[in-house]
Amino acid sequence: MTITQLLNNLTADTLGSLQPFAPELCVVGTILALLFVRLFNCDRLLPGSLVAMVGTVLALGFSVLQFREFGNGTLEPKLLFTGLMIFDPFTVFFRIFLLLFLAFVVYLTIVTGIPDNEDAPDFYTLLLGSTLGMLLMVSANHLLMVFLAIEMTSVPSYAMAGFLKGRKTASEAALKYVIYGAGAAGVMLYGISLLAGLLGTASLPDLAPALVEISRDGFSLANPTARTVAVGVLMVLVGIGFKLSLFPFHFWAPDVFEGASAEVGGFLSVASKGAAFALLTRFVLALVGGPAVTAGGVHSLSMQVGIALSLIAVVTTTFGNLAAYGQTNIKRMLAYSTIAHAGYMLMAIGAMAILLNAPLGDQFTSQDRSEAAAKCIQGLLYYLVVYFFMNLGVFAIVAFVRNAKFSENLGDFSGLVRQSPVLAICLLICIFSLIGLPPFGGFFGKFMVFFSVMASAKVHWVMWFVLVMGLFNTVFSLFYYLRVLKHAFIDEPAADNRPVQAELTSDTGCYALLVSLPVILLGIAVDPISRVAEDVARWLLQA
């Protein structure tokens, strides 16, 4: 092939990739518009929040249209930019998830007034820049793109964590976030180099076939090549685990959530979790090879990866719940809560890895294990959708109380029901859902995840232990979540406390209802989102 032909092919591939890449291009255009607003000092005439919201809604509209076209059969999955990215229903589902969440966060910042008008273009540039990295994470199809996407997500997040000017805790949080992030990025990049060097490829779909070639006699750690591959996989998982704040890569989360504003904490707690779980799902599928791969070495690796992830999930959930119990700062408590919920969701990934290469026999046919693995992904997606609303709802109420009392301790919620019944009831809805109580959406999210863990327990006994610990942690989480409700509904407000005023017709009351009511709807009407999640999971496994 001549250089001219190579350039022509590259140009044709790039032009063909632009239309599926439209949502990301909208985000890029919005970032450029915000930079020009700041450059020409037009932020008073054209507020940064308005520019960010318009760009986000436009990108969201493109994503919804793409999802409808996939459902109608007029679009097919395809590779973008010479295979660096993949465009499929799984990608578009998470685009909608991330962009819709971004719209909610932008609206929250408008209601709470953080950032102020002077800093708005800078803040929204960082916010959209981090979201752009997340959009690349969910469509990454190459290890190089995995690294670039995680770094594009992380670097703006470091700045957002320390965005509150003149606040020592915010600067300290940003510094810790940068240090941990740099360490995790270095470890991950070295792991990627090990995998690419040993397997001869950095493309995610080619990892499993390459693993089959080097592990025909089984994937044993006695084999030096297998050991090095295992170290490389572990190092890549360190980078993803950092974004998910999994134990023991969680150390940044409590300090960052406490130092950053509640708006930034809510964004990091949901958006980064969603994008990182999408990436982790693709990476695990790339390692275990999907339902069709049954080679002995890959089968052994699939079991090891599934068991390891499940045990990390147990430790993460247990640590998060235990550490949250003694916290007095509400944002720090919610940081440990997000760690615990990351553990619950990780259980679904571990169960999927085990089920995908379960031994064929009386219990499982090839179709059975594919259906069981799809249920794991379905449970994860439904959990994420519920987590979107219930966690953002709590962080939003924390921001509203902070604006009234200039503090974020548990004691500041004392007597909230007497001062603002709307916020108190919305807080109760979100916290009951975080616990996993029926009939709220959090119950069905946990039920789907635990059901997939129970299905994987038929393949390996350790999953029974994972299931029992998951149930135990759900019960234990009652203690620290109910402390918040005790302050809000039972305790009397302190005499010197500033009152929290949020009427049903006010901006704060409307926003609290906007994020809380879907939590109830997702617990009553499970089928619509559940069916969409099931379709997306089946599309992913058939790709």
Buried (B, 14 or more C-beta within 10 A) or exposed (E): EEEEEEEEEEEEBEEBBEEBBBBBBBBBBBBEBBEEBBEEEBBEEBBBBBBBBBBBBBBBBBBBBBBEBBBEEEBEBEBBBEBBBBBBBBBBBBBBBBBBBBBBBBBBBBBBEBBEEEBBBBBBBBBBBBBBBBBBBBBBBBBBBBBBBBBBBBBBBBBBBBBBEEBEBBBBBBBBBBEBBEBBBEBBBBBBBBBBEBBEBBBBBBBBBBBBEBBEEBBEEEBEEBEBBBBBBBBBBBBBBBBBBBBEBBBBBBBBBBBBBBBBBBBBBBBBBBBBBBBBBBBBBBBBBBBEBBBBBBBBBBBBBBBBBBBBBBBBBBBBBBBBEEBEBBBBBBBBBBBBBBBBBBBBBBBBBBBBBBEEEEEBEEEBBBBBBBBBBBBBBBBBBBBBBBBBBBBBBBBBBBBBBEEBBBBBBBBBBBBBBBBBBBBBBBBBBBBBBEEBBBBBBBBBBBBBBBBBBBBBEBBBBBBEBBBBBBEBBBEBBBBBBEBBBEBEBEEEBBEBEBEEEBBBBBBBBBBBBBBBBBBEEBEEBBEBBBBBBBBBBEE
